[in-house]
Amino acid sequence: MQANFDPARVGSNVAAARKRATITQDAMARALNMSRPTYIAIEGGQRSLSALELAKIAELLNVSVRELANLESVDAFSALRFRGLRGSDKGQPAVDELEAFGRRYATLERLAGVRVTRREPPVFPLEGVVNVERAADELAATERLRLGLGDGPLPDLRGLLEEDAGLRIFGLTNLGTTRIAGVFAYSSDFGPLVGFNAAHDPRRVRWTLCHEYAHFLSERYEAEVTIDDGGRRNRREQFADAFAARFLMPSTGISRRFSELLNDAGGKMTVAHLVMLAQFFDVSFEAVTRRLEEIGRVGAGTFEMLRGRGFQARKAEQAMGFENRAPADRLPFRYTYLVATLYGRGEISEGDVMDMLRTDRLSARELLQAIEDPAGTDAPGFDTPIEVTA
């Protein structure tokens, strides 16, 4: 019995899953008891599959039938070329996870009949740049102006980058055992995808998001893997880090706040003031101290001096009553909202919800409940219609 599957979508997804599993076409044909030309026709979208055949292929490739039948074709993500990049071998499972999330996002938008209108700025070319820090300062200031941000802190950086800049941001659990901080890729059909290490501290995640945003702005069509290796970084990575520092802590904003603290303290700056400044801009103590060194508000080598004396920023924060940040959300809110909306309309099953959210049944139900009834009462939910006047 033939099932109502799109042969082109199924074939493309089967081919991608087979390559990830490092299984040859010959081996798949033998396992399915068919000729190699017949199997090749399946991957090419020229032969339809029955439900039983698709289930057998899914079992052989260790994926779900839903993934093979429903996700957007990988052709739309042909720009995701990570293999061969420095560090991509260590993070390849995470790279595959990011690509799969991108395809799921596209599938959700197709099913819901919605699509984000992207307003992407022109690419900022790095070719010919002589002074990396000056170029990063220029780009950070331009982006803040374009997005109407002023020079203050960015409390909702994730929302800003997702809603205003159009990034699709996902926390990748597969990065937890690696030294990879982030992954970036771009598809002209879909837009920018950013994956961050879900095991990292929230403030470190904020830096990673800005770092990957710099790659989107300057090297949009080059997939990138960011590794915390403690060694010298190439020019691309230096630029991305310089951009992150300036985008999170503009020189005018951080200098003004520094002066306010200094005046309040009667001209005597202490380590406690630097801790407060780091909290204000929601960055690490090291990041804020090095930024102040850079703009000449504290002496060069201040951070290294404090570290050499055994100063521990986390203990200082705890002593001053600053609470630890909650872990960054693994999935974008809009993504989970689309899942909940489609489930509420009966267009996807609970199993689809589990697959889209990459979680167990209980967690999926809890998330759906939180979206359907955000206040925990009978208060109006997110899908409550609002009258629009002319």
C-alpha positions as CSV (number, residue, x, y, z in Angstrom):
1,M,0.0,0.0,0.0
2,Q,1.4,3.4,-1.0
3,A,1.4,6.1,1.6
4,N,0.8,9.8,0.9
5,F,4.4,10.9,1.2
6,D,6.1,13.5,-1.0
7,P,8.8,11.4,-2.8
8,A,11.1,14.3,-3.3
9,R,11.1,15.4,0.3
10,V,11.4,11.8,1.5
11,G,14.2,11.0,-0.9
12,S,16.2,14.0,0.1
13,N,15.8,13.3,3.8
14,V,16.6,9.6,3.4
15,A,19.8,10.5,1.5
16,A,20.9,13.0,4.2
17,A,20.1,10.5,7.1
18,R,22.1,7.7,5.3
19,K,25.1,10.0,4.9
20,R,25.0,11.0,8.5
21,A,24.9,7.3,9.4
22,T,27.8,6.6,7.1
23,I,26.0,3.8,5.3
24,T,26.5,3.1,1.6
25,Q,23.7,3.0,-1.0
26,D,24.7,-0.6,-1.7
27,A,24.3,-1.6,1.9
28,M,20.9,0.1,2.1
29,A,19.7,-1.7,-1.1
30,R,20.8,-5.1,0.3
31,A,19.2,-4.4,3.7
32,L,15.9,-3.5,1.9
33,N,16.2,-6.5,-0.5
34,M,16.0,-4.3,-3.6
35,S,18.4,-3.4,-6.4
36,R,20.8,-0.5,-6.1
37,P,19.1,1.4,-9.0
38,T,15.8,1.1,-7.2
39,Y,17.2,2.4,-4.0
40,I,18.9,5.3,-5.9
41,A,15.5,6.2,-7.3
42,I,14.2,6.5,-3.8
43,E,16.8,9.0,-2.8
44,G,16.3,10.8,-6.0
45,G,12.6,11.2,-5.4
46,Q,11.6,9.1,-8.5
47,R,10.1,6.2,-6.5
48,S,7.3,6.4,-3.9
49,L,7.5,4.4,-0.7
50,S,4.9,2.4,1.2
51,A,4.4,3.0,4.9
52,L,6.2,-0.3,5.7
53,E,9.1,0.5,3.4
54,L,9.5,4.0,5.0
55,A,9.3,2.4,8.5
56,K,12.1,-0.1,7.6
57,I,14.3,2.7,6.2
58,A,13.8,4.8,9.4
59,E,14.7,1.8,11.5
60,L,17.9,1.1,9.5
61,L,19.0,4.8,9.8
62,N,17.9,5.2,13.4
63,V,15.6,8.1,12.7
64,S,11.9,8.7,13.1
65,V,9.4,8.2,10.2
66,R,8.2,11.7,11.0
67,E,11.7,13.1,10.3
68,L,11.9,11.4,6.9
69,A,8.4,12.2,5.8
70,N,7.7,15.7,7.2
71,L,10.8,17.7,7.6
72,E,11.8,20.2,4.9
73,S,14.1,18.9,2.3
74,V,17.8,19.3,3.1
75,D,18.2,21.0,-0.3
76,A,17.0,24.2,1.3
77,F,20.0,24.0,3.6
78,S,22.7,23.4,1.1
79,A,24.7,26.3,2.6
80,L,25.4,24.3,5.7
81,R,28.8,23.1,4.9
82,F,30.6,22.4,8.2
83,R,32.7,19.4,7.4
84,G,36.4,20.2,7.1
85,L,36.1,23.3,9.4
86,R,38.4,23.5,12.3
87,G,36.8,21.7,15.2
88,S,33.8,20.5,13.2
89,D,34.8,16.9,13.6
90,K,34.4,17.2,17.4
91,G,31.1,18.9,17.1
92,Q,29.6,17.2,14.1
93,P,26.6,15.7,16.1
94,A,25.8,19.3,17.2
95,V,26.2,20.6,13.7
96,D,23.7,17.9,12.5
97,E,21.4,18.9,15.4
98,L,21.5,22.5,14.4
99,E,20.7,21.7,10.8
100,A,17.8,19.5,11.9
101,F,16.4,22.3,14.1
102,G,16.6,24.6,11.1
103,R,14.6,22.1,9.0
104,R,12.1,21.7,11.8
105,Y,11.6,25.4,12.0
106,A,11.0,25.6,8.3
107,T,8.5,22.7,8.5
108,L,6.6,24.4,11.3
109,E,6.4,27.6,9.3
110,R,5.2,25.8,6.3
111,L,2.5,23.9,8.2
112,A,1.4,27.1,10.0
113,G,1.4,29.1,6.8
114,V,3.7,31.8,8.2
115,R,7.1,33.1,7.3
116,V,9.3,35.7,8.8
117,T,10.2,38.7,6.6
118,R,13.9,39.1,6.9
119,R,15.5,42.5,6.9
120,E,19.1,41.7,6.7
121,P,21.8,44.4,6.6
122,P,24.4,44.4,3.9
123,V,27.4,42.2,4.5
124,F,30.3,44.1,6.2
125,P,33.4,42.9,4.3
126,L,36.5,42.0,6.2
127,E,38.7,42.1,3.2
128,G,41.0,45.1,3.3
129,V,40.4,45.8,7.0
130,V,43.6,47.0,8.6
131,N,42.6,47.7,12.2
132,V,40.3,44.9,13.5
133,E,39.3,46.7,16.7
134,R,38.4,49.9,14.8
135,A,36.3,48.0,12.2
136,A,34.5,46.1,15.0
137,D,33.8,49.4,16.7
138,E,32.3,50.8,13.5
139,L,30.1,47.8,12.8
140,A,28.9,47.6,16.4
141,A,27.9,51.3,16.5
142,T,26.2,50.9,13.1
143,E,24.2,47.9,14.2
144,R,23.1,49.6,17.5
145,L,22.0,52.6,15.5
146,R,20.2,50.5,12.9
147,L,18.3,48.6,15.7
148,G,17.6,51.8,17.7
149,L,19.5,50.5,20.8
150,G,21.3,53.6,22.1
151,D,24.4,52.8,24.1
152,G,23.0,51.1,27.2
153,P,22.9,47.5,28.3
154,L,20.9,44.8,26.4
155,P,18.8,42.9,28.9
156,D,16.9,40.9,26.3
157,L,19.7,40.2,23.9
158,R,18.2,36.8,22.8
159,G,14.9,38.4,21.9
160,L,16.6,41.2,20.1
161,L,18.7,38.9,17.9
162,E,15.8,36.6,17.2
163,E,13.0,39.2,16.6
164,D,14.9,42.2,15.2
165,A,17.9,40.6,13.6
166,G,16.2,37.4,12.4
167,L,18.6,34.9,13.9
168,R,17.3,31.4,14.7
169,I,19.0,30.5,18.0
170,F,19.1,27.0,19.5
171,G,20.9,25.6,22.6
172,L,22.7,22.4,21.5
173,T,23.1,19.7,24.2
174,N,25.6,17.8,22.0
175,L,28.1,20.6,22.6
176,G,28.2,20.0,26.4
177,T,31.2,17.7,26.3
178,T,33.2,19.7,23.7
179,R,35.2,23.0,23.8
180,I,32.9,24.4,21.1
181,A,31.1,27.5,22.3
182,G,29.0,28.2,19.2
183,V,28.1,27.3,15.6
184,F,26.9,29.6,12.8
185,A,25.5,28.8,9.4
186,Y,23.4,30.6,6.8
187,S,21.0,29.5,4.2
188,S,19.7,32.0,1.6
189,D,16.4,30.1,1.6
190,F,16.0,30.2,5.4
191,G,18.3,32.7,7.1
192,P,20.9,32.6,9.9
193,L,21.1,29.6,12.3
194,V,23.1,29.9,15.5
195,G,23.7,27.1,18.0
196,F,25.2,27.7,21.4
197,N,26.6,25.4,24.0
198,A,23.7,24.7,26.3
199,A,26.0,23.8,29.1
200,H,27.6,27.2,29.2
201,D,26.9,30.0,31.7
202,P,24.2,32.5,30.5
203,R,26.6,35.4,30.3
204,R,29.0,33.3,28.3
205,V,26.1,32.4,26.0
206,R,25.4,36.1,25.5
207,W,29.0,36.6,24.4
208,T,28.7,33.6,22.0
209,L,25.5,35.0,20.5
210,C,27.2,38.3,19.7
211,H,30.3,36.5,18.4
212,E,28.2,34.5,16.0
213,Y,26.2,37.6,15.1
214,A,29.4,39.2,14.0
215,H,30.0,36.2,11.6
216,F,26.5,36.7,10.2
217,L,27.2,40.4,9.6
218,S,30.6,40.0,8.1
219,E,30.9,36.4,6.7
220,R,27.3,35.4,6.1
221,Y,27.9,32.6,3.6
222,E,30.7,30.9,5.5
223,A,29.7,28.3,8.1
224,E,31.7,28.7,11.3
225,V,32.6,26.8,14.5
226,T,33.8,28.7,17.5
227,I,36.2,26.8,19.8
228,D,37.4,27.8,23.3
229,D,41.0,26.5,22.8
230,G,42.8,29.1,24.8
231,G,45.3,29.7,22.0
232,R,45.8,32.5,19.5
233,R,42.7,33.2,17.4
234,N,42.7,34.0,13.7
235,R,41.7,37.4,12.3
236,R,38.0,36.3,11.9
237,E,37.7,35.2,15.5
238,Q,39.5,38.3,16.8
239,F,37.1,40.5,14.8
240,A,34.0,38.6,16.2
241,D,35.2,38.9,19.8
242,A,36.0,42.6,19.3
243,F,32.5,43.1,17.9
244,A,30.9,41.2,20.8
245,A,32.7,43.4,23.4
246,R,31.7,46.6,21.6
247,F,28.1,45.5,20.9
248,L,27.5,44.5,24.5
249,M,29.6,47.4,26.1
250,P,29.7,50.5,23.8
251,S,32.5,52.8,24.9
252,T,30.2,55.8,25.6
253,G,27.7,53.7,27.6
254,I,30.2,51.8,29.8
255,S,32.4,54.9,30.3
256,R,29.3,57.0,31.4
257,R,28.3,54.3,33.9
258,F,31.8,54.0,35.1
259,S,31.9,57.7,35.8
260,E,28.6,57.6,37.7
261,L,30.0,54.8,39.9
262,L,33.2,56.7,40.4
263,N,31.4,59.9,41.4
264,D,29.1,58.0,43.8
265,A,32.2,56.5,45.4
266,G,34.0,59.8,45.9
267,G,36.6,59.1,43.3
268,K,37.7,55.7,44.8
269,M,37.0,52.8,42.4
270,T,37.2,49.3,43.9
271,V,36.8,45.8,42.7
272,A,33.2,45.8,44.0
273,H,32.4,48.6,41.5
274,L,33.7,46.5,38.7
275,V,31.5,43.6,39.8
276,M,28.5,45.9,39.8
277,L,29.4,47.1,36.3
278,A,29.6,43.6,35.0
279,Q,26.2,42.9,36.5
280,F,24.8,46.1,34.9
281,F,25.9,45.1,31.4
282,D,25.3,41.4,32.0
283,V,28.8,40.3,31.1
284,S,31.6,38.5,32.9
285,F,33.9,40.3,35.3
286,E,36.8,39.6,32.9
287,A,34.9,41.0,29.9
288,V,34.0,44.3,31.6
289,T,37.5,44.7,33.1
290,R,39.3,44.1,29.8
291,R,36.9,46.5,28.1
292,L,37.7,49.2,30.7
293,E,41.4,48.6,30.1
294,E,40.8,48.9,26.4
295,I,39.1,52.3,26.6
296,G,41.6,53.6,29.2
297,R,39.3,53.8,32.3
298,V,41.4,51.4,34.4
299,G,45.1,50.6,34.2
300,A,46.4,48.1,31.6
301,G,46.8,44.7,33.1
302,T,44.2,45.2,35.9
303,F,42.5,41.9,35.2
304,E,45.7,39.9,35.1
305,M,46.8,41.5,38.3
306,L,43.6,40.6,40.1
307,R,43.7,37.1,38.7
308,G,47.3,36.7,39.8
309,R,46.3,37.7,43.4
310,G,43.6,34.9,43.4
311,F,40.5,37.1,42.9
312,Q,37.4,34.9,42.1
313,A,34.6,36.8,40.5
314,R,31.9,34.2,41.3
315,K,32.6,34.3,45.0
316,A,32.6,38.1,44.9
317,E,29.2,38.1,43.2
318,Q,27.8,35.7,45.8
319,A,29.2,37.8,48.7
320,M,27.5,40.9,47.1
321,G,24.1,39.1,46.9
322,F,24.0,38.7,43.1
323,E,22.1,35.6,42.1
324,N,23.1,33.2,39.4
325,R,21.3,33.6,36.1
326,A,18.8,31.0,35.0
327,P,20.1,28.8,32.1
328,A,19.4,30.2,28.6
329,D,16.3,28.7,27.0
330,R,17.3,25.9,24.6
331,L,14.6,26.7,22.0
332,P,13.3,30.1,20.6
333,F,9.9,31.1,22.0
334,R,8.5,31.5,18.5
335,Y,9.5,28.0,17.6
336,T,7.8,26.5,20.7
337,Y,4.8,28.7,20.1
338,L,4.4,27.4,16.6
339,V,4.6,23.8,17.9
340,A,1.8,24.6,20.5
341,T,-0.3,26.4,17.9
342,L,-0.2,23.5,15.4
343,Y,-0.8,21.0,18.2
344,G,-3.8,23.0,19.4
345,R,-5.2,23.0,15.8
346,G,-4.8,19.3,15.6
347,E,-2.3,19.5,12.7
348,I,0.5,17.7,14.6
349,S,0.4,14.9,17.1
350,E,1.9,14.6,20.6
351,G,4.6,12.5,19.0
352,D,5.3,15.3,16.6
353,V,5.6,17.7,19.5
354,M,8.1,15.5,21.2
355,D,10.1,15.2,18.0
356,M,10.0,19.0,17.4
357,L,11.0,19.9,20.9
358,R,13.5,17.0,21.2
359,T,12.1,16.0,24.6
360,D,10.1,13.4,26.5
361,R,6.3,13.3,26.7
362,L,6.0,14.7,30.2
363,S,8.2,17.7,29.4
364,A,6.4,18.3,26.1
365,R,3.0,18.4,27.9
366,E,4.3,20.8,30.5
367,L,5.6,23.2,27.9
368,L,2.4,23.0,25.9
369,Q,0.4,23.8,29.1
370,A,2.7,26.8,29.9
371,I,2.1,28.3,26.5
372,E,-1.6,27.6,26.4
373,D,-2.1,29.0,29.9
374,P,0.9,31.3,30.7
375,A,-0.6,32.8,33.9
376,G,-1.5,29.4,35.3
377,T,-5.1,30.5,35.5
378,D,-8.0,31.0,33.1
379,A,-6.5,34.3,32.0
380,P,-6.4,35.0,28.2
381,G,-3.7,32.9,26.5
382,F,-1.3,33.9,23.8
383,D,-3.7,32.9,21.0
384,T,-6.6,35.2,22.3
385,P,-7.8,37.3,19.3
386,I,-7.4,41.1,19.6
387,E,-9.6,43.5,17.6
388,V,-7.5,45.7,15.3
389,T,-8.8,49.2,14.6
390,A,-8.1,51.2,11.5
